[in-house]
Amino acid sequence: MKHLHGGRNIKRFREMLGIKQEALAFELGDDWTQKKVSLLEQKESVEPAV
């Protein structure tokens, strides 16, 4: 079974939508920043709550 890289999937989805990390952070709410989105996209596994 192929292992999924959760953060990379988020990055691919964001890029398909044609939005930058800053825009995604803005849409996610006050506690999100571009840096936090960047770190999320680097994570191998992403918590289901996210």
Phi, psi and omega in degrees: 000135182281133179278134179267136175263102187303314181297320180295324177295321177297317179298315179300316180297316179299316180292324177298325178283347178073032179244149180277164179302321180299318181293320178296316179301317179299316181292330182283339176122179189299328184274009179250143176229168177301319181298319181294321177296317179300314179295321178299318182292341179272346184287137177293315179236141183243134181299139181304328181298329179287000000 
